[in-house]
Amino acid sequence: MLTHIDKENRPTMVDVSDKTVTQRTAIAESVVILPEAVRELTRDGDLHSAKGPVFQTAIIAGTMAAKRTHDLIPFCHPLGIESCKINIELNDKLEAVIRCRVKVHHKTGVEMEALTAVSVACLTIYDMAKALDKGMEIGAIRLLSK
């Protein structure tokens, strides 16, 4: 059964009024494959472009997106997110690995917030480095845990 469809087959927000408030945590991840022209901007664990520090900006953008998920995704409940931690590191292939952990005490989970944060962080990396090489690839965006 789809949770966002009511008995009359109409779209609806999930009713969480009878659920218990608990700590909810979700972790999402993606990878941005960086072409050589972009990797050459690496300094001190970040990419530095004419637009500024790429990873640091992507962390800010991702955090902002997590807090605004309910404005972007229909039927997501507005949440007072208590923690949103985004980490971006270069792996041994010099790909940018973006991981986000979101926490809240609420009646509903934060999977969509973590996935949205990772998505926007990836898009920010692409936007800030696209002038160098549009060959970047955003890998699968996936939920690791909830």
N, CA, C and O atoms as CSV, one atom per row, in Angstrom:
chain,resi,resn,atom,element,x,y,z
A,1,MET,N,N,0.836,-1.187,0.000
A,1,MET,CA,C,0.000,0.000,0.000
A,1,MET,C,C,0.882,1.252,0.000
A,1,MET,O,O,1.852,1.334,0.753
A,2,LEU,N,N,0.547,2.199,-0.828
A,2,LEU,CA,C,1.281,3.458,-0.863
A,2,LEU,C,C,0.810,4.337,0.292
A,2,LEU,O,O,-0.389,4.456,0.547
A,3,THR,N,N,1.755,4.943,0.976
A,3,THR,CA,C,1.405,5.718,2.170
A,3,THR,C,C,0.888,7.117,1.863
A,3,THR,O,O,0.291,7.752,2.731
A,4,HIS,N,N,1.103,7.606,0.654
A,4,HIS,CA,C,0.662,8.960,0.317
A,4,HIS,C,C,-0.593,8.963,-0.563
A,4,HIS,O,O,-0.869,9.932,-1.269
A,5,ILE,N,N,-1.343,7.859,-0.505
A,5,ILE,CA,C,-2.607,7.743,-1.229
A,5,ILE,C,C,-3.675,7.341,-0.208
A,5,ILE,O,O,-3.486,6.384,0.544
A,6,ASP,N,N,-4.797,8.068,-0.178
A,6,ASP,CA,C,-5.851,7.721,0.775
A,6,ASP,C,C,-6.773,6.642,0.205
A,6,ASP,O,O,-6.530,6.129,-0.887
A,7,LYS,N,N,-7.833,6.298,0.948
A,7,LYS,CA,C,-8.746,5.223,0.553
A,7,LYS,C,C,-9.470,5.522,-0.758
A,7,LYS,O,O,-9.909,4.607,-1.454
A,8,GLU,N,N,-9.592,6.796,-1.087
A,8,GLU,CA,C,-10.253,7.199,-2.332
A,8,GLU,C,C,-9.245,7.398,-3.465
A,8,GLU,O,O,-9.572,7.952,-4.515
A,9,ASN,N,N,-8.003,6.932,-3.230
A,9,ASN,CA,C,-6.938,7.021,-4.231
A,9,ASN,C,C,-6.511,8.457,-4.533
A,9,ASN,O,O,-6.091,8.770,-5.647
A,10,ARG,N,N,-6.622,9.315,-3.537
A,10,ARG,CA,C,-6.200,10.711,-3.673
A,10,ARG,C,C,-4.873,10.912,-2.933
A,10,ARG,O,O,-4.627,10.273,-1.909
A,11,PRO,N,N,-4.031,11.791,-3.448
A,11,PRO,CA,C,-2.766,12.059,-2.739
A,11,PRO,C,C,-3.039,12.735,-1.394
A,11,PRO,O,O,-3.928,13.576,-1.265
A,12,THR,N,N,-2.249,12.342,-0.407
A,12,THR,CA,C,-2.437,12.892,0.932
A,12,THR,C,C,-1.152,12.793,1.743
A,12,THR,O,O,-0.287,11.960,1.471
A,13,MET,N,N,-1.046,13.655,2.739
A,13,MET,CA,C,0.074,13.589,3.680
A,13,MET,C,C,-0.197,12.459,4.670
A,13,MET,O,O,-1.339,12.269,5.087
A,14,VAL,N,N,0.819,11.720,5.047
A,14,VAL,CA,C,0.680,10.651,6.019
A,14,VAL,C,C,0.286,11.257,7.363
A,14,VAL,O,O,0.870,12.248,7.802
A,15,ASP,N,N,-0.695,10.660,8.002
A,15,ASP,CA,C,-1.146,11.105,9.320
A,15,ASP,C,C,-0.228,10.482,10.373
A,15,ASP,O,O,-0.231,9.266,10.563
A,16,VAL,N,N,0.545,11.306,11.046
A,16,VAL,CA,C,1.467,10.817,12.072
A,16,VAL,C,C,0.978,11.159,13.474
A,16,VAL,O,O,1.718,11.004,14.446
A,17,SER,N,N,-0.259,11.623,13.584
A,17,SER,CA,C,-0.759,12.100,14.874
A,17,SER,C,C,-0.749,11.029,15.961
A,17,SER,O,O,-0.615,11.365,17.138
A,18,ASP,N,N,-0.885,9.770,15.610
A,18,ASP,CA,C,-0.887,8.695,16.611
A,18,ASP,C,C,0.488,8.082,16.848
A,18,ASP,O,O,0.629,7.182,17.675
A,19,LYS,N,N,1.477,8.549,16.149
A,19,LYS,CA,C,2.823,8.000,16.327
A,19,LYS,C,C,3.484,8.604,17.567
A,19,LYS,O,O,3.095,9.670,18.044
A,20,THR,N,N,4.471,7.908,18.064
A,20,THR,CA,C,5.225,8.344,19.234
A,20,THR,C,C,6.447,9.146,18.796
A,20,THR,O,O,7.100,8.818,17.805
A,21,VAL,N,N,6.739,10.191,19.545
A,21,VAL,CA,C,7.951,10.968,19.283
A,21,VAL,C,C,9.148,10.140,19.733
A,21,VAL,O,O,9.227,9.714,20.886
A,22,THR,N,N,10.083,9.916,18.803
A,22,THR,CA,C,11.332,9.219,19.111
A,22,THR,C,C,12.453,9.924,18.362
A,22,THR,O,O,12.208,10.757,17.490
A,23,GLN,N,N,13.676,9.582,18.712
A,23,GLN,CA,C,14.793,10.126,17.940
A,23,GLN,C,C,14.827,9.416,16.591
A,23,GLN,O,O,14.847,8.187,16.523
A,24,ARG,N,N,14.833,10.203,15.527
A,24,ARG,CA,C,14.874,9.682,14.165
A,24,ARG,C,C,16.200,10.109,13.549
A,24,ARG,O,O,16.594,11.271,13.650
A,25,THR,N,N,16.875,9.180,12.922
A,25,THR,CA,C,18.158,9.452,12.274
A,25,THR,C,C,18.155,8.830,10.888
A,25,THR,O,O,17.630,7.731,10.702
A,26,ALA,N,N,18.727,9.511,9.928
A,26,ALA,CA,C,18.892,8.961,8.589
A,26,ALA,C,C,20.256,9.377,8.052
A,26,ALA,O,O,20.731,10.481,8.318
A,27,ILE,N,N,20.876,8.484,7.297
A,27,ILE,CA,C,22.161,8.758,6.666
A,27,ILE,C,C,22.023,8.484,5.173
A,27,ILE,O,O,21.556,7.420,4.768
A,28,ALA,N,N,22.430,9.445,4.368
A,28,ALA,CA,C,22.403,9.304,2.908
A,28,ALA,C,C,23.788,9.604,2.360
A,28,ALA,O,O,24.604,10.254,3.011
A,29,GLU,N,N,24.039,9.112,1.136
A,29,GLU,CA,C,25.365,9.268,0.542
A,29,GLU,C,C,25.274,9.326,-0.978
A,29,GLU,O,O,24.352,8.777,-1.582
A,30,SER,N,N,26.235,9.994,-1.576
A,30,SER,CA,C,26.436,9.971,-3.018
A,30,SER,C,C,27.907,10.244,-3.295
A,30,SER,O,O,28.678,10.582,-2.397
A,31,VAL,N,N,28.273,10.088,-4.559
A,31,VAL,CA,C,29.642,10.339,-4.999
A,31,VAL,C,C,29.579,11.202,-6.249
A,31,VAL,O,O,28.751,10.974,-7.131
A,32,VAL,N,N,30.465,12.198,-6.321
A,32,VAL,CA,C,30.614,12.970,-7.549
A,32,VAL,C,C,31.958,12.583,-8.157
A,32,VAL,O,O,33.010,12.757,-7.542
A,33,ILE,N,N,31.901,12.055,-9.373
A,33,ILE,CA,C,33.115,11.671,-10.084
A,33,ILE,C,C,33.686,12.934,-10.718
A,33,ILE,O,O,33.028,13.596,-11.520
A,34,LEU,N,N,34.913,13.251,-10.348
A,34,LEU,CA,C,35.548,14.503,-10.752
A,34,LEU,C,C,36.552,14.275,-11.874
A,34,LEU,O,O,37.486,13.490,-11.705
A,35,PRO,N,N,36.387,14.932,-13.005
A,35,PRO,CA,C,37.396,14.850,-14.069
A,35,PRO,C,C,38.712,15.480,-13.597
A,35,PRO,O,O,38.743,16.223,-12.615
A,36,GLU,N,N,39.776,15.174,-14.302
A,36,GLU,CA,C,41.106,15.655,-13.914
A,36,GLU,C,C,41.176,17.170,-13.772
A,36,GLU,O,O,41.799,17.673,-12.837
A,37,ALA,N,N,40.548,17.901,-14.682
A,37,ALA,CA,C,40.589,19.373,-14.614
A,37,ALA,C,C,40.011,19.891,-13.308
A,37,ALA,O,O,40.457,20.920,-12.801
A,38,VAL,N,N,39.033,19.198,-12.759
A,38,VAL,CA,C,38.428,19.599,-11.486
A,38,VAL,C,C,39.298,19.125,-10.333
A,38,VAL,O,O,39.509,19.871,-9.377
A,39,ARG,N,N,39.806,17.898,-10.402
A,39,ARG,CA,C,40.664,17.362,-9.329
A,39,ARG,C,C,41.894,18.228,-9.110
A,39,ARG,O,O,42.415,18.294,-7.996
A,40,GLU,N,N,42.363,18.894,-10.161
A,40,GLU,CA,C,43.550,19.745,-10.041
A,40,GLU,C,C,43.321,20.936,-9.113
A,40,GLU,O,O,44.281,21.590,-8.705
A,41,LEU,N,N,42.079,21.224,-8.779
A,41,LEU,CA,C,41.765,22.329,-7.861
A,41,LEU,C,C,41.879,21.927,-6.397
A,41,LEU,O,O,41.668,22.753,-5.509
A,42,THR,N,N,42.211,20.662,-6.141
A,42,THR,CA,C,42.256,20.153,-4.772
A,42,THR,C,C,43.401,20.775,-3.984
A,42,THR,O,O,44.559,20.767,-4.401
A,43,ARG,N,N,43.026,21.313,-2.829
A,43,ARG,CA,C,44.000,21.894,-1.900
A,43,ARG,C,C,43.451,21.730,-0.493
A,43,ARG,O,O,42.331,22.158,-0.214
A,44,ASP,N,N,44.210,21.128,0.380
A,44,ASP,CA,C,43.815,20.962,1.777
A,44,ASP,C,C,42.460,20.269,1.931
A,44,ASP,O,O,41.666,20.647,2.792
A,45,GLY,N,N,42.193,19.253,1.098
A,45,GLY,CA,C,40.968,18.481,1.227
A,45,GLY,C,C,39.721,19.131,0.671
A,45,GLY,O,O,38.620,18.622,0.883
A,46,ASP,N,N,39.859,20.235,-0.031
A,46,ASP,CA,C,38.712,20.911,-0.642
A,46,ASP,C,C,39.086,21.286,-2.064
A,46,ASP,O,O,40.262,21.315,-2.427
A,47,LEU,N,N,38.074,21.569,-2.856
A,47,LEU,CA,C,38.299,22.110,-4.191
A,47,LEU,C,C,38.176,23.618,-4.084
A,47,LEU,O,O,37.258,24.127,-3.440
A,48,HIS,N,N,39.095,24.331,-4.710
A,48,HIS,CA,C,39.061,25.792,-4.665
A,48,HIS,C,C,38.873,26.311,-6.087
A,48,HIS,O,O,39.756,26.188,-6.935
A,49,SER,N,N,37.699,26.895,-6.325
A,49,SER,CA,C,37.404,27.440,-7.649
A,49,SER,C,C,37.312,28.958,-7.551
A,49,SER,O,O,37.428,29.531,-6.467
A,50,ALA,N,N,37.106,29.590,-8.683
A,50,ALA,CA,C,36.941,31.051,-8.703
A,50,ALA,C,C,35.712,31.463,-7.897
A,50,ALA,O,O,35.617,32.603,-7.442
A,51,LYS,N,N,34.774,30.536,-7.721
A,51,LYS,CA,C,33.555,30.820,-6.951
A,51,LYS,C,C,33.755,30.619,-5.453
A,51,LYS,O,O,32.862,30.941,-4.670
A,52,GLY,N,N,34.905,30.094,-5.039
A,52,GLY,CA,C,35.177,29.895,-3.614
A,52,GLY,C,C,35.435,28.444,-3.278
A,52,GLY,O,O,35.623,27.615,-4.169
A,53,PRO,N,N,35.445,28.132,-1.974
A,53,PRO,CA,C,35.690,26.751,-1.535
A,53,PRO,C,C,34.474,25.875,-1.843
A,53,PRO,O,O,33.404,26.072,-1.268
A,54,VAL,N,N,34.637,24.927,-2.732
A,54,VAL,CA,C,33.523,24.156,-3.274
A,54,VAL,C,C,32.861,23.280,-2.214
A,54,VAL,O,O,31.643,23.342,-2.047
A,55,PHE,N,N,33.627,22.472,-1.499
A,55,PHE,CA,C,33.029,21.550,-0.529
A,55,PHE,C,C,32.366,22.305,0.618
A,55,PHE,O,O,31.279,21.936,1.062
A,56,GLN,N,N,33.014,23.352,1.091
A,56,GLN,CA,C,32.425,24.121,2.197
A,56,GLN,C,C,31.093,24.752,1.782
A,56,GLN,O,O,30.138,24.777,2.557
A,57,THR,N,N,31.047,25.255,0.559
A,57,THR,CA,C,29.803,25.836,0.053
A,57,THR,C,C,28.739,24.754,-0.118
A,57,THR,O,O,27.567,24.985,0.177
A,58,ALA,N,N,29.139,23.588,-0.588
A,58,ALA,CA,C,28.197,22.468,-0.769
A,58,ALA,C,C,27.625,22.006,0.572
A,58,ALA,O,O,26.456,21.625,0.645
A,59,ILE,N,N,28.426,22.036,1.619
A,59,ILE,CA,C,27.940,21.670,2.959
A,59,ILE,C,C,26.865,22.652,3.411
A,59,ILE,O,O,25.831,22.246,3.942
A,60,ILE,N,N,27.107,23.927,3.202
A,60,ILE,CA,C,26.115,24.944,3.581
A,60,ILE,C,C,24.832,24.765,2.770
A,60,ILE,O,O,23.735,24.788,3.329
A,61,ALA,N,N,24.966,24.588,1.461
A,61,ALA,CA,C,23.793,24.424,0.595
A,61,ALA,C,C,23.005,23.172,0.970
A,61,ALA,O,O,21.775,23.205,1.010
A,62,GLY,N,N,23.696,22.080,1.242
A,62,GLY,CA,C,23.023,20.843,1.632
A,62,GLY,C,C,22.273,20.977,2.936
A,62,GLY,O,O,21.160,20.470,3.075
A,63,THR,N,N,22.877,21.659,3.892
A,63,THR,CA,C,22.219,21.882,5.187
A,63,THR,C,C,20.970,22.731,5.007
A,63,THR,O,O,19.923,22.437,5.585
A,64,MET,N,N,21.080,23.779,4.208
A,64,MET,CA,C,19.914,24.615,3.931
A,64,MET,C,C,18.805,23.806,3.266
A,64,MET,O,O,17.629,23.985,3.582
A,65,ALA,N,N,19.175,22.922,2.350
A,65,ALA,CA,C,18.187,22.095,1.651
A,65,ALA,C,C,17.486,21.138,2.613
A,65,ALA,O,O,16.272,20.951,2.530
A,66,ALA,N,N,18.246,20.536,3.523
A,66,ALA,CA,C,17.635,19.621,4.495
A,66,ALA,C,C,16.555,20.344,5.290
A,66,ALA,O,O,15.487,19.788,5.546
A,67,LYS,N,N,16.836,21.576,5.677
A,67,LYS,CA,C,15.876,22.350,6.471
A,67,LYS,C,C,14.661,22.782,5.661
A,67,LYS,O,O,13.632,23.129,6.242
A,68,ARG,N,N,14.754,22.767,4.347
A,68,ARG,CA,C,13.659,23.215,3.471
A,68,ARG,C,C,13.018,22.075,2.678
A,68,ARG,O,O,12.275,22.326,1.729
A,69,THR,N,N,13.294,20.849,3.052
A,69,THR,CA,C,12.783,19.700,2.306
A,69,THR,C,C,11.271,19.747,2.169
A,69,THR,O,O,10.731,19.431,1.108
A,70,HIS,N,N,10.587,20.137,3.230
A,70,HIS,CA,C,9.120,20.177,3.176
A,70,HIS,C,C,8.605,21.191,2.149
A,70,HIS,O,O,7.462,21.085,1.704
A,71,ASP,N,N,9.431,22.169,1.770
A,71,ASP,CA,C,9.041,23.128,0.731
A,71,ASP,C,C,9.257,22.566,-0.674
A,71,ASP,O,O,8.701,23.081,-1.645
A,72,LEU,N,N,10.057,21.523,-0.780
A,72,LEU,CA,C,10.433,20.966,-2.076
A,72,LEU,C,C,9.692,19.683,-2.435
A,72,LEU,O,O,9.338,19.476,-3.596
A,73,ILE,N,N,9.457,18.827,-1.455
A,73,ILE,CA,C,8.875,17.510,-1.682
A,73,ILE,C,C,7.437,17.513,-1.142
A,73,ILE,O,O,7.226,17.722,0.053
A,74,PRO,N,N,6.458,17.284,-2.008
A,74,PRO,CA,C,5.067,17.281,-1.544
A,74,PRO,C,C,4.852,16.279,-0.408
A,74,PRO,O,O,5.365,15.161,-0.444
A,75,PHE,N,N,4.109,16.688,0.566
A,75,PHE,CA,C,3.670,15.882,1.704
A,75,PHE,C,C,4.754,15.567,2.722
A,75,PHE,O,O,4.499,14.805,3.654
A,76,CYS,N,N,5.947,16.120,2.584
A,76,CYS,CA,C,6.929,15.993,3.658
A,76,CYS,C,C,6.497,16.898,4.803
A,76,CYS,O,O,6.096,18.042,4.591
A,77,HIS,N,N,6.584,16.374,6.006
A,77,HIS,CA,C,6.219,17.156,7.172
A,77,HIS,C,C,7.312,18.193,7.469
A,77,HIS,O,O,8.499,17.885,7.365
A,78,PRO,N,N,6.919,19.408,7.835
A,78,PRO,CA,C,7.930,20.383,8.270
A,78,PRO,C,C,8.542,19.902,9.597
A,78,PRO,O,O,7.820,19.550,10.530
A,79,LEU,N,N,9.852,19.892,9.663
A,79,LEU,CA,C,10.536,19.390,10.853
A,79,LEU,C,C,11.521,20.418,11.383
A,79,LEU,O,O,12.176,21.116,10.609
A,80,GLY,N,N,11.622,20.507,12.674
A,80,GLY,CA,C,12.663,21.308,13.313
A,80,GLY,C,C,13.908,20.443,13.455
A,80,GLY,O,O,14.137,19.844,14.505
A,81,ILE,N,N,14.693,20.381,12.420
A,81,ILE,CA,C,15.864,19.503,12.418
A,81,ILE,C,C,16.814,19.903,13.542
A,81,ILE,O,O,17.158,21.074,13.706
A,82,GLU,N,N,17.223,18.909,14.302
A,82,GLU,CA,C,18.099,19.158,15.447
A,82,GLU,C,C,19.574,19.013,15.096
A,82,GLU,O,O,20.433,19.617,15.739
A,83,SER,N,N,19.869,18.205,14.066
A,83,SER,CA,C,21.251,18.022,13.654
A,83,SER,C,C,21.289,17.641,12.182
A,83,SER,O,O,20.530,16.788,11.722
A,84,CYS,N,N,22.186,18.288,11.459
A,84,CYS,CA,C,22.428,17.950,10.062
A,84,CYS,C,C,23.935,18.070,9.849
A,84,CYS,O,O,24.481,19.173,9.817
A,85,LYS,N,N,24.580,16.956,9.707
A,85,LYS,CA,C,26.031,16.924,9.530
A,85,LYS,C,C,26.347,16.393,8.145
A,85,LYS,O,O,25.966,15.275,7.798
A,86,ILE,N,N,27.037,17.189,7.364
A,86,ILE,CA,C,27.444,16.775,6.025
A,86,ILE,C,C,28.957,16.715,5.986
A,86,ILE,O,O,29.643,17.642,6.417
A,87,ASN,N,N,29.464,15.618,5.469
A,87,ASN,CA,C,30.902,15.429,5.340
A,87,ASN,C,C,31.211,15.165,3.868
A,87,ASN,O,O,30.550,14.353,3.221
A,88,ILE,N,N,32.206,15.848,3.355
A,88,ILE,CA,C,32.631,15.635,1.976
A,88,ILE,C,C,34.123,15.364,1.990
A,88,ILE,O,O,34.908,16.175,2.481
A,89,GLU,N,N,34.506,14.226,1.450
A,89,GLU,CA,C,35.915,13.837,1.404
A,89,GLU,C,C,36.247,13.272,0.037
A,89,GLU,O,O,35.381,12.755,-0.669
A,90,LEU,N,N,37.495,13.379,-0.318
A,90,LEU,CA,C,37.984,12.731,-1.539
A,90,LEU,C,C,38.410,11.312,-1.191
A,90,LEU,O,O,39.169,11.102,-0.245
A,91,ASN,N,N,37.924,10.342,-1.955
A,91,ASN,CA,C,38.350,8.966,-1.724
A,91,ASN,C,C,39.652,8.698,-2.486
A,91,ASN,O,O,40.234,9.614,-3.066
A,92,ASP,N,N,40.103,7.447,-2.483
A,92,ASP,CA,C,41.376,7.129,-3.129
A,92,ASP,C,C,41.346,7.290,-4.645
A,92,ASP,O,O,42.400,7.334,-5.279
A,93,LYS,N,N,40.147,7.380,-5.238
A,93,LYS,CA,C,40.010,7.630,-6.679
A,93,LYS,C,C,39.836,9.126,-6.963
A,93,LYS,O,O,39.585,9.531,-8.098
A,94,LEU,N,N,39.974,9.933,-5.911
A,94,LEU,CA,C,39.766,11.382,-5.973
A,94,LEU,C,C,38.350,11.738,-6.428
A,94,LEU,O,O,38.138,12.710,-7.152
A,95,GLU,N,N,37.391,10.929,-5.985
A,95,GLU,CA,C,35.982,11.239,-6.161
A,95,GLU,C,C,35.503,11.910,-4.880
A,95,GLU,O,O,35.988,11.603,-3.791
A,96,ALA,N,N,34.561,12.816,-5.014
A,96,ALA,CA,C,33.996,13.471,-3.831
A,96,ALA,C,C,32.895,12.582,-3.271
A,96,ALA,O,O,31.907,12.305,-3.950
A,97,VAL,N,N,33.067,12.140,-2.045
A,97,VAL,CA,C,32.071,11.320,-1.358
A,97,VAL,C,C,31.319,12.234,-0.398
A,97,VAL,O,O,31.909,12.824,0.508
A,98,ILE,N,N,30.008,12.343,-0.608
A,98,ILE,CA,C,29.170,13.222,0.200
A,98,ILE,C,C,28.298,12.340,1.077
A,98,ILE,O,O,27.581,11.473,0.579
A,99,ARG,N,N,28.361,12.562,2.373
A,99,ARG,CA,C,27.548,11.794,3.322
A,99,ARG,C,C,26.867,12.764,4.275
A,99,ARG,O,O,27.484,13.707,4.771
A,100,CYS,N,N,25.584,12.518,4.524
A,100,CYS,CA,C,24.810,13.388,5.409
A,100,CYS,C,C,24.070,12.557,6.447
A,100,CYS,O,O,23.467,11.532,6.131
A,101,ARG,N,N,24.128,13.021,7.698
A,101,ARG,CA,C,23.374,12.418,8.805
A,101,ARG,C,C,22.456,13.498,9.365
A,101,ARG,O,O,22.901,14.578,9.752
A,102,VAL,N,N,21.167,13.181,9.400
A,102,VAL,CA,C,20.172,14.112,9.935
A,102,VAL,C,C,19.506,13.456,11.142
A,102,VAL,O,O,19.208,12.262,11.125
A,103,LYS,N,N,19.274,14.258,12.200
A,103,LYS,CA,C,18.616,13.766,13.410
A,103,LYS,C,C,17.514,14.724,13.834
A,103,LYS,O,O,17.596,15.937,13.640
A,104,VAL,N,N,16.478,14.132,14.420
A,104,VAL,CA,C,15.377,14.914,14.965
A,104,VAL,C,C,14.611,14.037,15.956
A,104,VAL,O,O,14.572,12.816,15.804
A,105,HIS,N,N,14.013,14.643,16.950
A,105,HIS,CA,C,13.035,13.959,17.801
A,105,HIS,C,C,11.677,14.343,17.235
A,105,HIS,O,O,11.273,15.504,17.305
A,106,HIS,N,N,10.977,13.365,16.674
A,106,HIS,CA,C,9.711,13.675,16.016
A,106,HIS,C,C,8.915,12.391,15.819
A,106,HIS,O,O,9.341,11.306,16.214
A,107,LYS,N,N,7.753,12.542,15.200
A,107,LYS,CA,C,6.877,11.406,14.914
A,107,LYS,C,C,7.129,10.815,13.529
A,107,LYS,O,O,6.543,9.792,13.177
A,108,THR,N,N,7.982,11.441,12.756
A,108,THR,CA,C,8.245,10.971,11.397
A,108,THR,C,C,9.745,11.003,11.127
A,108,THR,O,O,10.491,11.733,11.779
A,109,GLY,N,N,10.169,10.210,10.166
A,109,GLY,CA,C,11.589,10.072,9.871
A,109,GLY,C,C,12.162,11.224,9.070
A,109,GLY,O,O,11.440,12.125,8.642
A,110,VAL,N,N,13.478,11.181,8.874
A,110,VAL,CA,C,14.207,12.253,8.191
A,110,VAL,C,C,14.969,11.738,6.967
A,110,VAL,O,O,15.983,12.311,6.567
A,111,GLU,N,N,14.466,10.647,6.380
A,111,GLU,CA,C,15.119,10.113,5.191
A,111,GLU,C,C,15.146,11.123,4.053
A,111,GLU,O,O,16.179,11.317,3.412
A,112,MET,N,N,14.016,11.763,3.806
A,112,MET,CA,C,13.933,12.709,2.692
A,112,MET,C,C,14.845,13.907,2.925
A,112,MET,O,O,15.405,14.455,1.975
A,113,GLU,N,N,14.995,14.312,4.170
A,113,GLU,CA,C,15.885,15.438,4.480
A,113,GLU,C,C,17.338,15.076,4.198
A,113,GLU,O,O,18.080,15.883,3.638
A,114,ALA,N,N,17.750,13.868,4.583
A,114,ALA,CA,C,19.127,13.433,4.321
A,114,ALA,C,C,19.376,13.284,2.824
A,114,ALA,O,O,20.419,13.700,2.322
A,115,LEU,N,N,18.422,12.692,2.114
A,115,LEU,CA,C,18.562,12.519,0.664
A,115,LEU,C,C,18.571,13.856,-0.065
A,115,LEU,O,O,19.325,14.039,-1.021
A,116,THR,N,N,17.743,14.782,0.379
A,116,THR,CA,C,17.702,16.114,-0.239
A,116,THR,C,C,19.007,16.858,0.013
A,116,THR,O,O,19.533,17.516,-0.885
A,117,ALA,N,N,19.528,16.756,1.225
A,117,ALA,CA,C,20.789,17.423,1.556
A,117,ALA,C,C,21.925,16.931,0.666
A,117,ALA,O,O,22.691,17.735,0.135
A,118,VAL,N,N,22.036,15.617,0.502
A,118,VAL,CA,C,23.083,15.043,-0.342
A,118,VAL,C,C,22.899,15.479,-1.795
A,118,VAL,O,O,23.866,15.830,-2.471
A,119,SER,N,N,21.663,15.455,-2.264
A,119,SER,CA,C,21.378,15.847,-3.653
A,119,SER,C,C,21.816,17.275,-3.927
A,119,SER,O,O,22.484,17.545,-4.925
A,120,VAL,N,N,21.443,18.180,-3.050
A,120,VAL,CA,C,21.783,19.597,-3.258
A,120,VAL,C,C,23.284,19.830,-3.086
A,120,VAL,O,O,23.854,20.670,-3.781
A,121,ALA,N,N,23.924,19.115,-2.187
A,121,ALA,CA,C,25.380,19.241,-2.044
A,121,ALA,C,C,26.068,18.800,-3.346
A,121,ALA,O,O,27.005,19.454,-3.805
A,122,CYS,N,N,25.608,17.703,-3.933
A,122,CYS,CA,C,26.170,17.240,-5.212
A,122,CYS,C,C,25.955,18.276,-6.310
A,122,CYS,O,O,26.876,18.583,-7.067
A,123,LEU,N,N,24.765,18.801,-6.395
A,123,LEU,CA,C,24.461,19.805,-7.418
A,123,LEU,C,C,25.294,21.068,-7.228
A,123,LEU,O,O,25.676,21.714,-8.204
A,124,THR,N,N,25.574,21.417,-5.992
A,124,THR,CA,C,26.397,22.599,-5.710
A,124,THR,C,C,27.829,22.373,-6.175
A,124,THR,O,O,28.443,23.266,-6.759
A,125,ILE,N,N,28.361,21.184,-5.920
A,125,ILE,CA,C,29.709,20.866,-6.410
A,125,ILE,C,C,29.732,20.988,-7.930
A,125,ILE,O,O,30.635,21.602,-8.497
A,126,TYR,N,N,28.739,20.402,-8.580
A,126,TYR,CA,C,28.675,20.473,-10.039
A,126,TYR,C,C,28.613,21.925,-10.509
A,126,TYR,O,O,29.350,22.321,-11.413
A,127,ASP,N,N,27.746,22.703,-9.904
A,127,ASP,CA,C,27.573,24.098,-10.313
A,127,ASP,C,C,28.857,24.908,-10.154
A,127,ASP,O,O,29.199,25.718,-11.016
A,128,MET,N,N,29.550,24.688,-9.067
A,128,MET,CA,C,30.737,25.495,-8.793
A,128,MET,C,C,31.938,25.100,-9.646
A,128,MET,O,O,32.864,25.894,-9.816
A,129,ALA,N,N,31.933,23.883,-10.182
A,129,ALA,CA,C,33.095,23.420,-10.956
A,129,ALA,C,C,32.787,23.178,-12.430
A,129,ALA,O,O,33.679,22.785,-13.183
A,130,LYS,N,N,31.560,23.401,-12.854
A,130,LYS,CA,C,31.173,23.081,-14.235
A,130,LYS,C,C,31.912,23.908,-15.281
A,130,LYS,O,O,32.061,23.462,-16.419
A,131,ALA,N,N,32.377,25.098,-14.922
A,131,ALA,CA,C,33.105,25.922,-15.886
A,131,ALA,C,C,34.411,25.246,-16.300
A,131,ALA,O,O,34.904,25.474,-17.404
A,132,LEU,N,N,34.972,24.418,-15.423
A,132,LEU,CA,C,36.224,23.720,-15.723
A,132,LEU,C,C,36.007,22.490,-16.580
A,132,LEU,O,O,36.769,22.226,-17.511
A,133,ASP,N,N,34.945,21.726,-16.255
A,133,ASP,CA,C,34.691,20.500,-16.992
A,133,ASP,C,C,33.289,20.012,-16.659
A,133,ASP,O,O,32.997,19.677,-15.512
A,134,LYS,N,N,32.441,19.976,-17.644
A,134,LYS,CA,C,31.066,19.531,-17.433
A,134,LYS,C,C,30.962,18.003,-17.419
A,134,LYS,O,O,29.857,17.461,-17.381
A,135,GLY,N,N,32.079,17.319,-17.449
A,135,GLY,CA,C,32.102,15.867,-17.453
A,135,GLY,C,C,31.955,15.235,-16.082
A,135,GLY,O,O,32.081,14.018,-15.950
A,136,MET,N,N,31.694,16.027,-15.073
A,136,MET,CA,C,31.452,15.452,-13.742
A,136,MET,C,C,30.217,14.565,-13.797
A,136,MET,O,O,29.291,14.819,-14.568
A,137,GLU,N,N,30.212,13.528,-12.975
A,137,GLU,CA,C,29.058,12.631,-12.892
A,137,GLU,C,C,28.628,12.511,-11.447
A,137,GLU,O,O,29.445,12.275,-10.557
A,138,ILE,N,N,27.338,12.675,-11.225
A,138,ILE,CA,C,26.777,12.466,-9.891
A,138,ILE,C,C,26.320,11.016,-9.836
A,138,ILE,O,O,25.494,10.574,-10.634
A,139,GLY,N,N,26.876,10.290,-8.875
A,139,GLY,CA,C,26.533,8.876,-8.733
A,139,GLY,C,C,25.200,8.686,-8.045
A,139,GLY,O,O,24.487,9.646,-7.750
A,140,ALA,N,N,24.879,7.435,-7.796
A,140,ALA,CA,C,23.614,7.094,-7.138
A,140,ALA,C,C,23.514,7.799,-5.786
A,140,ALA,O,O,24.465,7.829,-5.004
A,141,ILE,N,N,22.367,8.346,-5.546
A,141,ILE,CA,C,22.064,8.967,-4.265
A,141,ILE,C,C,21.250,7.937,-3.505
A,141,ILE,O,O,20.176,7.525,-3.944
A,142,ARG,N,N,21.781,7.521,-2.345
A,142,ARG,CA,C,21.132,6.405,-1.669
A,142,ARG,C,C,21.058,6.602,-0.173
A,142,ARG,O,O,21.879,7.291,0.431
A,143,LEU,N,N,20.060,5.983,0.402
A,143,LEU,CA,C,19.884,5.984,1.845
A,143,LEU,C,C,20.707,4.839,2.427
A,143,LEU,O,O,20.524,3.685,2.040
A,144,LEU,N,N,21.603,5.148,3.344
A,144,LEU,CA,C,22.427,4.114,3.967
A,144,LEU,C,C,21.758,3.518,5.180
A,144,LEU,O,O,21.859,2.316,5.423
A,145,SER,N,N,21.066,4.360,5.955
A,145,SER,CA,C,20.388,3.862,7.138
A,145,SER,C,C,19.324,4.838,7.594
A,145,SER,O,O,19.355,6.031,7.290
A,146,LYS,N,N,18.386,4.284,8.334
A,146,LYS,CA,C,17.349,5.101,8.968
A,146,LYS,C,C,16.942,4.459,10.263
A,146,LYS,O,O,16.077,4.982,10.966
